[in-house]
Structure formats: C-alpha cells, structure tokens
Amino acid sequence: MTTQSTAPLGFDEDHDTFRNELASVHTDGRRKWVYARKPSGRFYNARTYVSYVLLALLFLGPLVKLHGQPILLLNILERKFIVFGIVFWPQDFYLLVLCVLTGFLTIALVTSAVGRIWCGWLCPQTIFLEMLFRKIEWLIEGSAQQQVRRDKAPLTFDTAWRKGLKHVIFFGLSFLIANVFLSYIISFDALWKIVTDPPREHLAGLFAITVFSFVFYAVFARFREQACTLACPYGRVMGALVDQNTITITYDRSRGEPRGKMVRGAQEAARGDCIDCGQCVTVCPTGIDIRNGIQLECVACTACADACDDVMARVSKPTGLIRYTSEEAVRTKQPNRLSWRVKAYAVVWLIMFSTAATLIARRPAMDVLILRQPGTLQTTLDNGDVSNFYNVQVINRTNTPFTLQYRVVEPAGGSITPLGPIGDMAPYGIIQSRLLLRLPSTAVKGTSTPVRIEVTQGGQLVEMVETSFLGIPNQ
C-alpha cells in the first residue's frame, strides 16, 4: 500500500511509503536524519508549560532543602539517599527497593491505562531535546525545511557559523546538565565547593564531568530519537503493557479512511476525512506515521494530534481525527473503558504504595546497633572483671540533635566505657564507633551471655538493644 504526499518542497519524500523499517534508518542501514517540523497547538502548549515546571524543579531542586536536607540526593558513594527530605541509609535499603518497585509499578499502571505519558510529557530526554535543544536549533538554523535546504546545499559561511554557534551552545547546555545531575549525587554544597576551588585540585573530577558532558552532547546533538528507539528499553516494555483498551495517541481509521487528496462532488462522500497531507509525519520527532497504528517509536508527544487538528480546522472538518483514545473505542465507537488488567495493576499498586508509606511512617527516629567486635576474645581486667569490645552504629533520622546515654540493664553490675563518640548525635547524623563492655566475672554464666543495653535521651527510652557477651564462666 502506498500513499502520495502533498507536503511542499518534497520535504517528507522519505515518508510517503508504508513503514516497514525504522523511520530513522534507511533500508541499507544508514542513518536517516529526522527533520521534525515545529509543532503548535493546545497539546504542545500544555507540554511546554509542563516542561517549564519540570525544568525549574530539576535545576532548582539541588538548591531547595527540606528539614535541612536536599529534596533529592542519590549519594551512591556514601550509600545515602534522600527523597523529599526523607533520609535512607543502607539499613533502609529494603524501603528504598520497595519505593523503586512501587515507582516501576506506577509507570506500568499509567502506561497500561494511558500509554506513554511518561515518554511524551515527563521524560528528561524528551523535555531536554524537544523543549531546549530543538528550540535552540530552530532559533539558530531556522525551520525544518530551511535545515533541509542548508544540509543539501554546499557549505557556506552562513551555514557554518550557524552550526558552529548551535554546537557551542549545545555543549554548554550539556555541561550544565551534567553538573546539575552531579549535584543530585554529591549535593549542591559539595559541587559548589568543587566549582569554586582551583581546577587543578579536582582534575580527575573535571575530566569525568567533561566526559559526561560529551555523552549528553552526543545524545542531544546526534543520537536524539535513537536514544528512545534503540537504547531505551521502555519502548520494548510498552509492547507488553499496551493493549486494545489503552488510551493513547490513536488515528481514527474508521473516520479517516480511505484517505486521499481533497476532491469535490460525488467522490468526496466516498473519501475519509484524512486528506493525506503528511503533516502528522513531518511534525513527528521520531519520523513515524501514526496512521500505521501504535508503534514502538511513538513517544505519545501529541505533535501529530496538534498538526492534524490544525489541518482539520482549515478544511472545515471536525478535529480529533488523531486524538487520545483507544483502538477498542475507535472500533466499537463506545466510550473508553479501563481493562481488567489495569484494575488489577491498580489494586497491586495500592497495596505496595500503602505498604511503603506505612513502613516509612513507622520507622524509628533513632536506630542503634551494638554488635560484638568479631575476631576478639574475652579480656580479663586487673580487678577480675571480664570485658568484650563492641562496634556501635547509631543513625539519627530526624533533624534534631540528640545526646544519648547508655546503661547495662542485664546482667547486673555491667558498665560501658566509650572508645569513641557514641553519645552526641547531629541532625541526620550517623555514628560508627566502639565501646568496651565489662561484666563481673560472676555474671558470665555461659560461653554466650545475653546482654541488654538501655539507650535513653533526656531520660526517655530510645531503644533497648539486645546483644551477647562471649566469655568463659568461672569454674
């Protein structure tokens, strides 16, 4: 099946056949550059406003603090993670895993119900490319058709300076983005210290961030839509999540077919509303034809819906030929309905979200862990008492400083000697230290004697820690 395009200047000459290969790859394997026309319309305006909010949150996020902590920090090196001011230490790894699984299930639930909203509206790759880099390219090099003319014509000074300026700006933006992402790993305060220090003191870090900047630059200047179609696994996952009831950007085939050029007279009644103008293709950032149905490359950016609505309005036909709906609704002409699978996902999501929220809310404000130091034996002191060494780890999950006191409750007569700081806790602080626990020799009743240590703050019980004392009882 073939269609004839009426787009001017032969702009979409590569899109006038039914797709049987990747839109961005020629049949011989060469890269087919996608010159996406600038979209306009209600969906594009809404996406622009959403992108402004998300970009503001991204760039200002490292500066915003909640309870004295960044709203988001993924410090892999120190194994410290902060999400909306909630600190997760290695001991809370199960909570972090549960939150990540809940996030994945959220994406699965949303994708099953309303398609790739994440890709078209929320994904950083799409927002950076379509709302920053692509707009800069249109501003400097002109429209998509002007870019085609320049790339096909011999190199001139006008083309050279435009492309040079564009790539300089692209790399500068990539360097900024790389530093913003770095601030989410080491915190903005640490990043600012590195930036204000002499470069020679952080040569390794400067080299690493430059490499990452080139990676970002390559993605947005060259790789572009192939990051979505070739590298990102989400497009493949979509095939298992989307079904006939998924509400996504859909071409109303029953209304648009048979497509063809505008005609008058008796032939007009036999023709569908699609006038085969090709505007939905030329505006697509991945170069596909949405009229071929749901495809892996479609990121649900709604550009084709805006382009089609504009054409329908100009030819005095109802808008919505390409719209948010499901294949089932188009086929049956019935309202959209959520499938049983989406409802099942929603139930599982509700259970996981409630579990994660409950566990986080019930986390103790203080976590005290006292374990006998491995590889050490009982030590007999001059007065006849015996002692063991212990490792102490204390985590403060609040923004309040604490001063802790330790007391041996069982067995009687035991005492604690700190071998490092174990009492003063900073807000969101962590202590890793040691202590010496001594017991009267008469209190050791077996090779492993249970010990209970009371940890208090201002006279109030914080935690009752149970451990064991390794020793040899008196004969």
N, C-alpha and C positions, 0 to 999 in steps of 0.2 A: 504494500500500500504506500503510495506517495502522495504528497500534497505540494501545492505550489504556493510559495510565499509572496506576499505583496509588499514586504518591507522595502524601503527605499535604499538605493545605493548598493544593493546586493549585500547589505550588512549581515543578514543571517543566512548566507548562502550555504553554510555548513550545517544548518539546522532544518533543511527542507526535506529530509528523508526520515522515515520511521527509525527510531533509535534501536540499534541492535549492538551497540558498543558504548563504552563510557563516553559521555559527552565531551570530556576534556582530553580525550586520547584519540588520535587518528587510527584508522584501521591498520596502518603499518607500525603502530606503536609510538609514533612521535607525539609530543605534547601539542594539544590544540588549545591555544590561549583563549580564555573566555573574556570577551569584552562586554561586561554587563552594563546595560543602559541604566541611567539613574532613575529609580522608581519615584513615584509620587502618589499620594492618596491617603485615605484615612488610616489604613493599616501601617503604612510607612511612617506617618506622623506619630502614631501611637508607639511604634517601635523606637522611634527617635527619642521620645520623651522617656521611655523606659530605659533606654541606653544611657541617657544623661544621668538618671538616678543611679544606675549601676556603676557607671564610671566614677561618679562622685563618691560613692561608697567605697569603690576599690582604691582610689587614690588618697582619700581622706581616712580610710579605715585604720592604717597604722598610727595615725595621729590621735584617734579617738580612744579614750580609755574608760573602762567601766570598773568601778571599785579599785582604781589604781592600776588596772591591768589592761593590756590591749584587748580590743573586742575579738581579735583573731590572731593567734600565734601558733605556728606549727614548727616548733623548735625540735627538729629530729635529732640534732647532735646532743642536746641535753635531755631528750625524751620528755619534753614539757610541752603540753598542748593546751591552748586556751581557746574556748569557743564561747563568744558572747559573755566574756568575763568569768566563765567557769573554768577553773584550772583542772587539768587532767594530768596526773603523774603516772609513772609506769604501773603503780598499784591499781590505777583506774583503767588499765588497758581494756579490760572486758567491757567497760562502759563506752569507751571510745569505739571499740569494734561494733557494739550494739548500735551506736549512733550512726556509724558509717553504713551498716546494713540497713538501718531504717531509711537513710538517705537514698541508697540504691533502690530500695523498695518504693520509695516515693517517686523516683524517676520512672520505674516500671509501671506504677499505678497511673501516673499522669500520661505517660506515653500510650498505654493501652486505652485510656479514655479520650484523650485529645491530641494524640500524635506527638510530633517532635517540637513541642513548645519550647523545651529546653534549648534545642539547637537554634531555632529561629529567633528567639526572644531573649534568652538568658546566657547562652554560652559565650565565654570571653573571646573565643576565636571568632565567632560571628560578629560580636559587638566591636571588637578592635578592627576587623577587616572592613566591615560594611559602614560603620559609623565614624571611623577615624581615617584609616589608611585609604579606603576607596574615595572618601570625600576629598581628601588632600589630592589624590590623583586626578579627580575630576576638576578640582580648582586649578591645578597647575597645567595639566595636559589637555584639558577640555573634555568634551563628551566622549562617549564610547566610539561614535563614528569618527570624530576627529583623531582619536587614538589609532583607529584602524588606518586612516589615511597616512598618518605620520610613520607608522611602523612599516607600511608597504612602500613608502616613498624613500628615496635616497636620504641618507643622514645629512641634516642641515644644522646650522648653528642654533636656530630656534629650537629644533628638536633636542639637540644635545644639552643646551642649558636647562631646558625644562626637565628632562630626565635626570640630569645631574642634581638639580635642586631637589627634585622629588626623592631621590635615593638618599641624599644627605638628611632630609627631614625624616625619612623612614628609619634610618639608623638611629638618629637622635631619639625618636619616639621609642624604638626598641630598647635602647639603653635605659631610658626612663622606666619602661615597663619592667625590665629585668631587675632594676633596683627596687621597684615597688614590691615585686614578688619576693625579693630577698628580705625586705623589711618584715614580711609576714613570717619569715623563718628565724631571723635573729633579733627582731624588734626594731622599731624606728630609731630608738635611742642608740642602740649599738651601731646601726647603719650610719647615723649622723656623726657619730664619733669617728667612724672609718672615713667618711667623706671629708671631715674637717682636719683629719690627720694628714701629714705629708704622704704623698702617694708611695714613696719608697718604703714606708713602713708596712704597706699592705700590697706588695707586688703580686703575691700569689692570688689574693682575693680580687685584685684588679684584673688579672689575667682571666680568672674564672668568670667574672661578671661580663667581661668583653666577649668571651666565647658564647655565653648565654645570649648576649645581645645580638651576636651574629646569627644565632639559631632563630631568635624571634624575627630578626630582619629577613632571613631566608623564608620563613613561613609566610610573612605578610607581603613580601615583595615578589616572591616567586612561587612558592609551594601553594599558597592560597587555598582554593577549594579542594585541592587534592589532600589537604590535611583532613578534610571531612570524608572524602570518598575513598581514600586509600589507607590513611593512617588511623583514623578514629574508629574504634570497634563499635561505637554506639549505633552506627548505621546498620551494621550486621545484626546487632541485637534487636533493632527495630523490627526486623522481619519476623521474629518470634513473638513480638508484643502486639503488633498491629493486626487487626482482623477487619472484617467487613463492617463492623459496628463502630470502629474507631473514628472519631470526629477529627478530621484533618483537612488540609487544603485539597479539595477534590474538584475535578472537572465534571460538570453535569452533562454526561454524554447523551442522555435521553433528550435533553433540550438542545444541545449544540450540534448534534449530528443529524444528517450529513452536512459536514462543513463545506464551505466554498465561498467564492467571491460574491460580493453583493450583486444581486440581479433584480430586475423588475418584472412585473407581470405574473404569469401563472407559475413560473419556476420558483418564485420567491416563497410560495406556500409550501413547496416540497423540500425546501432547504432549511437546515437548522439555524440557530442564532449565531453560531461561530462563523465569522467571515474569513477565517484563516489568514489573519493579518500578521501572525507571528510575533506580536508584541509580548505575549506571555513568555516566549522563548528568549527574546533579546534582552529582557529585563532580568532573567534568572541568573543568580550569581554562580550557579553550578552548570549552567548551559543546557538544562534538560527541557523537555517538552512535557508539561504537566498533563496534557491531553492523552498521553500514553498511560496514565494511571499512576498509582503510588509507586515510587521508585526509591532505591537506596540512596541516590544522590540528593533527593529532595530534603531540604532542611526546614521546610514549612515557614519560610521567611515572609510569605504573603505578598511578595513583589508581583507575582503573576496575577493575583487576585486584584490588586490595585490597577495594574495595566489593563486587565480585561474590563473592569468596571468603567474605566475611562473610555474605552472604545465603545462599550455598550451604550453609554450615555450619549456619545457623539452620533451613533447610528439610531438613536431613539428606540432602544430595546431595554428591557429590564436588566438591572445589574444582578450580580450573583451567579453568573454562568460558571465562574470559578469562585468557590466560597468554602467556608468552614462547614463541612457536613460529612456524612459517612457514605460509603458505597452502598450500604443497605438502604439508607434513606433515599438515595438517588434512584435506586432500583424499584423500591416499593412506593416511593412518594409519600412515605409516612414520617412522622417526627423522629428525630434521633432518640435512640434508647441505649442505655448502658447495658452491656452484655453481662451474663452471669460471672464471667471471668473477672471483669473489672470490679464487680461487687465482692467477689471472693478476695481479690487483692486488697480492697478497701478494709475488709474485716481483719485480714492479717496485718495490714499496716497499722490499724487502730490498736491492735494488741501489742505490736512491737513498740509503737510510739508511747503508749501508756506505760509499758514496762520500763522503757528507758527513762521516761520522765519521773516515774516513781523511784527508781533506783538512784537517780541523780539527786532528787529531793531528799531522800533518806540517807544520803551519805553523811557519815560523821564529820563534824567540823575539824576534828583532830584525829590523826592516825598515828598510833605509837606501836612500834615493833621492836621487841627486845629478844634477841636470839643469842645463844651461847656461841662464842667465837670458835669456829671449827679448828681442829688441829692442836688444841690446848688441853692440858690436863689439870687436875686439881692441884692447887698450891697450898701448902701448909704454912701459916704465918707463925711469928715468934710466940704469940700468946696461945697458940694451939688452934685458933680458928682456921677454917679452910676457905678457899676462895676460887671463883671462876671468873674469866673475862667474858664480856658480852658486847656484841655490836648493837648499837641503838640507832634507829631511824625514826624520826618524827616529822610528820608533814602537817603543816597548818594550811587548811583550805579556806580560811577566812582572811579578810583584810584588817584583822585586829591583832596586835601583838599580844603574846602570852608569856607568862613566866610559870614554868611547870615545876612541881615538887614531886619527888619520888620517895616511896616508903614501902619497905618489905612487910607485907601483911602475914604471909606464911612462907616458911616456918618462923616461929618466934625467935627474936634475937638477931635476925639478919640485918645487914646495913649495906648501904650503897656508897661507893666512892667514885665520883665522876672522873674520867680520864680525858675529858674534853668538854666542850659546850653541849649540855643536854637540857638546859632549863629555859634560856631566853629564846623565844620564837618570834621571828619577824613576820609581818603580814605576808601570806602566801609563801612562807619560807619552808625550807627543808633542812633538817639537821641529820648528819651522819657522823656518829661519834662512837665512843666506847665507854664502858663503865666496869668497875670491879665490884662484884657481889661477894660479900663474906658472910659465912654462917658459922655458928658454933659447931664444933665437931660432933656434939651430941645430937644436933638437928639433922645430920645426914643419916638417913635410915636405910638407904639402898644405893645401888650404883647410879640411879637416876631419881633425884628427889624433886617432887613438884614444888614450884615456887610461884607465888602470886605477888605482883608488884602493883601498888596503887599509885596512879598518876593523877594529881589534882592541880587545879588552877584556882587560886583565891579561895581555897577551902572547898571547892566543888569538884566532885569526881569527874575526871575527863575520860579515863579508861582504866579498866582492870586487866592487866597484862598477865598472862599465864605462860610460864616457861619452865625449864627444868635445870637442875643443878647436877652436874656429873661429879661423883666423888666415891670414895671408898669408906663405908661405915666403920666406926670403931668396933673392934672385937671385944 
